[in-house]
Amino acid sequence: MQNVFLFLSVGLVAINLILMEFMQNTIEKEERIKIAVLTEQNQKNRIADYQDREEIYERQRRKMYDYKNQLSTIQTLIKNGHTDEALSFTQKLTESIAVEMSAINMNHPVVNAVLNQKYRSMQEKHIAVILKVGDLQEICLEEEEIVILLSNLLDNAIRESEKVLKNTGKAVIHLKLECEEHKLIFAVRNPVTEKVEIENDTIKSKRGDHHGIGLLNVKAVVDKYGGDMVLSCDEDEFKAVVIL
């Protein structure tokens, strides 16, 4: 009988060791997968940022070519004594240049770059936006973290708003980004076509849906600084709030 108990005890110890090893390997594998996903998303953010810079450069290059022709036209009008026409032409040109300048200035170059990029995207897609923003000169996030935080949440809002726009003809994104009592508050509200399920601070993704991956990156930034992220959704609206 003692031999049986000894055999069972040794067997249980061996099984526990095997289970512990299996669990450790599983945890390490999941961590490697998570790191790989975050790295892939960061690379996509860098590529998107590079492409946006290229797009801005190309648009400015075309505008510069147009401005040279327009200035030549103004000179010709003045030379021929058509001062009223030259003045009117100059006013229209000035208004055009003003539109090309940054619409949002939060006293931080990276924040300005990301927000103006997304703002232009909303304008092109005819998505309305209501802004409440402040001075972020003292923000302590790394540049890449700013891109991850702003781009992922705003891209999600823009994608869903496009769907709503097709169905209803109207979509409005509400954006709040400011510092209150030494804390960064970033809140985004956008309409939805249907309620999404939220689990463990992320959206339960459908096949081919990358919203969950982007939110994992946002959560990683939030966790790094000991902040909070709250997601909520009903049949009409999705809301994300980040406090750092």
C-alpha positions as CSV (number, residue, x, y, z in Angstrom):
1,M,0.0,0.0,0.0
2,Q,2.8,2.4,0.9
3,N,4.4,1.7,-2.5
4,V,1.1,2.6,-4.2
5,F,0.9,5.9,-2.2
6,L,4.5,6.6,-3.1
7,F,3.9,5.9,-6.7
8,L,0.8,8.2,-6.8
9,S,2.6,11.0,-5.0
10,V,5.5,10.9,-7.4
11,G,3.1,10.8,-10.3
12,L,1.2,13.8,-9.0
13,V,4.4,15.7,-8.5
14,A,5.5,14.9,-12.1
15,I,2.1,15.9,-13.5
16,N,2.3,19.2,-11.6
17,L,5.7,19.9,-12.9
18,I,4.6,19.1,-16.5
19,L,1.5,21.4,-16.1
20,M,3.7,24.2,-14.7
21,E,6.1,23.9,-17.6
22,F,3.2,23.9,-20.0
23,M,1.6,26.9,-18.5
24,Q,4.9,28.8,-18.4
25,N,5.5,28.0,-22.1
26,T,2.0,29.1,-22.9
27,I,2.4,32.4,-21.1
28,E,5.8,33.1,-22.8
29,K,4.3,32.2,-26.2
30,E,1.3,34.6,-25.6
31,E,3.7,37.4,-24.6
32,R,5.8,36.8,-27.7
33,I,2.7,37.0,-29.9
34,K,1.6,40.2,-28.1
35,I,5.0,41.8,-28.6
36,A,5.0,40.8,-32.3
37,V,1.5,42.3,-32.8
38,L,2.5,45.5,-31.1
39,T,5.7,45.7,-33.2
40,E,3.8,45.2,-36.4
41,Q,1.3,47.9,-35.5
42,N,4.1,50.3,-34.6
43,Q,5.7,49.7,-38.0
44,K,2.4,50.3,-39.7
45,N,2.1,53.6,-37.8
46,R,5.6,54.6,-39.0
47,I,4.8,53.7,-42.6
48,A,1.5,55.7,-42.4
49,D,3.3,58.7,-40.9
50,Y,5.9,58.5,-43.7
51,Q,3.2,58.3,-46.4
52,D,1.4,61.2,-44.9
53,R,4.5,63.3,-44.9
54,E,5.0,62.3,-48.6
55,E,1.5,63.3,-49.4
56,I,1.9,66.7,-47.7
57,Y,5.2,67.3,-49.5
58,E,3.6,66.4,-52.9
59,R,0.6,68.6,-52.2
60,Q,2.8,71.5,-51.2
61,R,5.0,71.0,-54.3
62,R,1.9,71.2,-56.6
63,K,0.7,74.2,-54.7
64,M,4.0,76.0,-55.1
65,Y,3.9,75.4,-58.8
66,D,0.4,76.9,-59.0
67,Y,1.4,79.9,-56.8
68,K,4.2,80.8,-59.2
69,N,1.8,80.9,-62.1
70,Q,-0.8,82.8,-60.0
71,L,1.8,85.4,-58.9
72,S,2.8,85.8,-62.5
73,T,-0.8,86.5,-63.4
74,I,-1.1,89.1,-60.6
75,Q,2.0,90.9,-61.9
76,T,0.6,90.9,-65.4
77,L,-2.7,92.4,-64.2
78,I,-0.9,95.1,-62.3
79,K,1.4,95.9,-65.2
80,N,-1.7,96.3,-67.5
81,G,-3.4,98.6,-65.0
82,H,-6.1,96.1,-63.8
83,T,-5.5,96.8,-60.1
84,D,-9.1,95.8,-59.0
85,E,-8.8,92.4,-60.7
86,A,-5.3,92.0,-59.2
87,L,-6.6,92.8,-55.7
88,S,-9.5,90.3,-56.0
89,F,-7.1,87.6,-57.3
90,T,-4.7,88.3,-54.4
91,Q,-7.5,88.0,-51.9
92,K,-8.6,84.6,-53.2
93,L,-5.0,83.4,-53.3
94,T,-4.5,84.4,-49.6
95,E,-7.7,82.6,-48.6
96,S,-6.4,79.5,-50.4
97,I,-3.1,79.6,-48.6
98,A,-4.9,80.0,-45.2
99,V,-6.9,76.8,-45.9
100,E,-3.6,74.9,-46.5
101,M,-2.1,76.0,-43.2
102,S,-2.7,73.9,-40.0
103,A,-6.2,74.2,-38.7
104,I,-5.3,72.9,-35.2
105,N,-2.4,74.3,-33.1
106,M,-1.9,72.8,-29.7
107,N,1.7,74.1,-29.2
108,H,3.2,70.6,-29.8
109,P,4.5,69.7,-33.3
110,V,3.8,66.0,-33.2
111,V,0.3,66.4,-31.8
112,N,-0.4,69.1,-34.4
113,A,0.9,66.9,-37.2
114,V,-1.3,63.9,-36.2
115,L,-4.5,65.9,-35.5
116,N,-4.2,68.0,-38.6
117,Q,-3.7,64.9,-40.7
118,K,-6.8,63.3,-39.2
119,Y,-8.7,66.6,-39.4
120,R,-8.0,66.8,-43.2
121,S,-9.1,63.2,-43.5
122,M,-12.4,64.0,-41.8
123,Q,-12.9,67.0,-44.1
124,E,-12.3,65.0,-47.2
125,K,-14.7,62.3,-46.1
126,H,-17.3,64.9,-45.1
127,I,-17.3,63.9,-41.4
128,A,-18.1,66.7,-39.0
129,V,-15.9,67.1,-35.9
130,I,-16.4,69.0,-32.7
131,L,-13.1,69.9,-30.9
132,K,-12.2,70.8,-27.4
133,V,-8.5,71.1,-27.2
134,G,-5.8,72.9,-25.1
135,D,-2.1,73.7,-24.9
136,L,-0.1,70.4,-24.8
137,Q,3.4,72.0,-24.8
138,E,4.3,70.1,-21.5
139,I,3.1,66.7,-22.6
140,C,5.6,64.0,-21.5
141,L,4.8,61.2,-24.0
142,E,7.4,59.9,-26.5
143,E,6.7,61.0,-30.1
144,E,5.9,57.4,-31.1
145,E,3.5,57.0,-28.2
146,I,1.6,60.2,-29.2
147,V,1.2,58.7,-32.7
148,I,0.0,55.4,-31.3
149,L,-2.5,57.0,-28.9
150,L,-4.0,59.6,-31.2
151,S,-3.9,57.7,-34.5
152,N,-5.5,54.4,-33.3
153,L,-8.4,56.0,-31.5
154,L,-9.1,58.5,-34.3
155,D,-8.7,56.0,-37.1
156,N,-11.3,53.8,-35.4
157,A,-13.6,56.7,-35.1
158,I,-13.2,57.8,-38.7
159,R,-13.7,54.2,-40.0
160,E,-17.0,53.8,-38.1
161,S,-18.2,57.3,-38.9
162,E,-17.7,56.5,-42.6
163,K,-20.1,53.6,-42.3
164,V,-22.7,55.7,-40.4
165,L,-22.3,58.5,-43.1
166,K,-23.2,56.0,-45.8
167,N,-26.4,54.9,-43.9
168,T,-27.6,58.3,-42.6
169,G,-25.8,61.0,-44.6
170,K,-24.4,62.5,-41.3
171,A,-21.7,61.7,-38.9
172,V,-20.1,63.8,-36.1
173,I,-16.9,62.9,-34.1
174,H,-16.4,64.6,-30.7
175,L,-12.8,65.0,-29.7
176,K,-11.4,66.3,-26.4
177,L,-7.7,66.6,-25.9
178,E,-6.4,68.8,-23.1
179,C,-4.6,68.8,-19.7
180,E,-6.6,69.1,-16.6
181,E,-5.0,69.2,-13.1
182,H,-1.7,68.0,-14.6
183,K,-3.4,65.0,-16.3
184,L,-3.8,64.4,-20.0
185,I,-7.4,63.8,-21.0
186,F,-8.1,62.3,-24.4
187,A,-11.7,61.5,-25.2
188,V,-13.2,60.4,-28.5
189,R,-16.9,59.9,-29.2
190,N,-18.2,58.7,-32.6
191,P,-21.4,57.2,-34.0
192,V,-21.7,53.5,-34.7
193,T,-23.8,51.4,-37.0
194,E,-24.2,48.7,-34.3
195,K,-23.2,48.1,-30.7
196,V,-19.8,46.5,-30.3
197,E,-18.8,44.1,-27.6
198,I,-16.1,45.3,-25.2
199,E,-14.0,42.9,-23.2
200,N,-10.8,43.5,-21.2
201,D,-10.5,47.1,-22.4
202,T,-10.6,46.1,-26.1
203,I,-13.2,45.5,-28.8
204,K,-14.0,41.9,-29.5
205,S,-12.8,41.9,-33.1
206,K,-14.4,40.2,-36.0
207,R,-12.3,38.4,-38.6
208,G,-10.2,40.9,-40.5
209,D,-11.0,43.7,-38.1
210,H,-7.9,45.4,-36.7
211,H,-9.6,47.6,-34.1
212,G,-8.6,45.3,-31.3
213,I,-4.9,45.4,-32.3
214,G,-4.8,49.1,-32.3
215,L,-6.4,49.3,-28.9
216,L,-3.8,46.9,-27.5
217,N,-1.2,49.4,-28.5
218,V,-3.1,52.2,-26.9
219,K,-3.5,50.1,-23.7
220,A,0.2,49.4,-23.7
221,V,0.9,53.2,-23.6
222,V,-1.7,53.7,-20.9
223,D,-0.3,50.9,-18.7
224,K,3.3,52.2,-19.1
225,Y,2.3,55.5,-17.5
226,G,-0.1,54.0,-14.9
227,G,-3.1,55.7,-16.6
228,D,-6.7,54.6,-17.2
229,M,-8.6,53.7,-20.3
230,V,-12.4,53.4,-20.3
231,L,-14.3,52.1,-23.4
232,S,-18.1,52.1,-23.7
233,C,-20.6,51.5,-26.5
234,D,-24.3,51.5,-27.0
235,E,-26.5,51.2,-30.1
236,D,-25.7,54.7,-31.2
237,E,-22.3,55.8,-29.9
238,F,-18.8,54.5,-29.1
239,K,-16.7,56.4,-26.5
240,A,-13.1,56.0,-25.5
241,V,-11.5,58.0,-22.6
242,V,-7.8,57.9,-21.8
243,I,-6.4,59.6,-18.7
244,L,-2.6,59.8,-18.2
